[in-house]
Amino acid sequence: MMSNDLPQLPGLKGTRIVLGVCGGIAAYKSAELVRLLTKQGCAVQVVMTPSATQFIAPLTFQALSGRAVAVSQWPEGQADRGMPHIDISRACDHLLIAPCTANSLAKYVHGIADNLLDNLVLARNCPVAIVPAMNVEMWNNPATQRNVEQARRDGLQVFGPAHGEQACGEVGQGRMLEPWEIVWELAKARSTQTLTGQHVVVSAGPTFEAIDPVRGITNRSSGKMGYAIAQAAWLAGAKVTLVSGPTALATPYGVQRVNVQGARDMHSAVLGLVPQAQAYVGVAAVADYGILNPSTHKQKKSDASPTGLNMEFTLNPDILAEVGQWATEHSPRFKVIGFAAETQNLADYAQQKLVRKKAHAIVANFAQEVLGADEATLQIYRTDLPPVTIERKPKLEAALDLIHHLFSHP
């Protein structure tokens, strides 16, 4: 995923962001961060440390944000605004510091405030997130590690750092996250953390049942809904493992992806993961039948065989039913959520599937309306609550509504 692939993320539109920029080479990335945040509908006010102006000019940020950049506690020509650290911090929904240097981190932890940005950190009454950026040895230094842990204990959110090549030529931990990654982390920090501490397994996409090394039987599932569910679960605070059939989709940010081909591969992967998880969301369009005798070589067209390819079918395992049975026997609090894409009799089929699969919930929709689409209407069926409708909206938004509905109820 790249910056141009960012959808409209939850919790960002209309948010007032104060972006603090400290004096490090990664400050050049913060210009792109301002652009992305502005594109998300955020109002961005940039505050720079004096040393940050040695790496990038304030005018760059002013042009991108549409607001004058604050650098000094005593701005020239603004004698009537004698307390900018108070004024700016009170007009802020989230204080984001990117890059955050080792020096600035140490000052935040120890309450030292000798520039405008430091004073903002002390005076703020909103959440603050830091994005560390420094040399690998500086990051690994015991003093820095103590400061990071203390920052977390003090309630500061820490995004990153990443592992990679650094400006000094060394390679290791300490590289600042890319701007698009920071936007995702900020969206997560501003989302309702319904699933904190939970591991959710999601299956998504089609399966591919091989006839021979070239041909196979599959279906029209794009995987978009399952990928949206996986992304929404991560935004809600979960550790997410996505078991995916063949799709052209990028892996959702923050999600671990396991690629599979056929239904039996998906069955093995899912059943191997659920004992370490707290929930399974089966969104994948799993083939009911597989090929019993797939050929090891490409089957050739032959005039002597006008009936076509030589195939025998076998019933594939029912992943959702097996997870439902496992949960019933071993972990009654484990949530089993299935999907039903139907072309008719939606409510009847969904209710039957709910009972037959021993599921906590079945999420149903009409296949002809959702396959390959970017939006979805979802009908939620549970044994303990009346049906609920999530009206048609972009799939990520629908997935977030679904996650919060399913996991905010016992």
Phi, psi and omega in degrees: 000140179236175185299327181288348181269359184294124171280179172289117186267149183292148172078005183252324183299127181082359181283137178268111183252128166261118180259113176270131181240118180263171187277085175214162183299332180292355179301335180295332179290337184292338176296316177294325178298317177300317180299314182293319179295320178296321178296331177283354180094013178278149169265116188249124172248119181267134174236126183246147168282156179305322181290333178296331181290348176282342183258329181206142186283141176304330182299328178299313180291326179296318180295322183281326184266338184076016180226146176298139182274136179264131179234319188253148173289340182234073184294137181293141177074009180231053182297336180283353178243075186280353182228065182298331180294331176278313183301314183290318184292332180280347177254038188226133174264333179207129176262119183241124182246110184210113002278156172250117182278166177300322180296313180295318178303314180298321180292321180296320182292325185259006175072025179272133183222094181240016169211176185298316182296319177300317179296323177299318180298319180288325188269351189291153172235034180226168177297149177231135178237137178243145179239094185299146176208114182192170176300149184302320181289326175295319179295318182282349180302134182306325180296317178295317180296322175297318181295321179297314180296321178293321178301317178296318179296328179281357177098004177283140175273137182242118179257112179088203005275176179263167175258134179168189180287139183246163185301330181284352181099347178277165182233134178161192180288142178132347179290137179293141174304153175291152183307318181293329177291322179297321179297317176299315181297322179293319178299319178296316182298333182263002179269157175292123186271068182293331190245023180304130177083002181253152176251122182244130175258129179237132171253142188210162175083182177275171164251161182235113182262110188290133170268319176204185182296349183248316187260160176193169178251129181218197179217182189272006180299129178273339185088356187299319182292316179297320178293323177295320177298316179298317179295319181295321179295322176294316178300329180277005172104000184277154160280129188235130171246122182256116175263111191241133166286182185293119174219167176262011185277148174286148178297130178302144182299134176081359186256139174273130185245134175243118182270134177226169178247288185271173181298323180291325174296316179296319178302312180297317182295313183294312182294336176282339184264326190299330180296340179259009184242174178247352181200150174231129176243108183266094181260343185300145173269089187274131180296133178290330183234143173244176180269122182289325187234060179299139181282146177277349178230157179299126178284131184265145174293137183220135176295336181281351181231071184292347181283352174100206185293149179271106183223142168234138185259152175223149182287129178279158175296149179266098188297311183298317180296321180291321176294319178299318178293319179299315181296319179300321185274327190243334187207079184302336180276351178293131182267127179246116184236123179247165177242148176226113174257113185238164176252350179199165176048048188302309184297316182298311182295321180295317179296319178296317181295324179303314181285314186296324184269358183056044184267153173287324180204151171239129178254120188241151172202168179276124184304320183293344181263338189244337184299116180080354183280161177266351179235162181206149166253131184241135173250124184253124179244130177224157180283338186254358182219154174296158177302146181234139179250130168258113186295158186304128180198170176308144190299326178294318177296317178297321180295320178297316177299319181296313180301313183292327178291312186291324187257001174266353176253149179302000000 
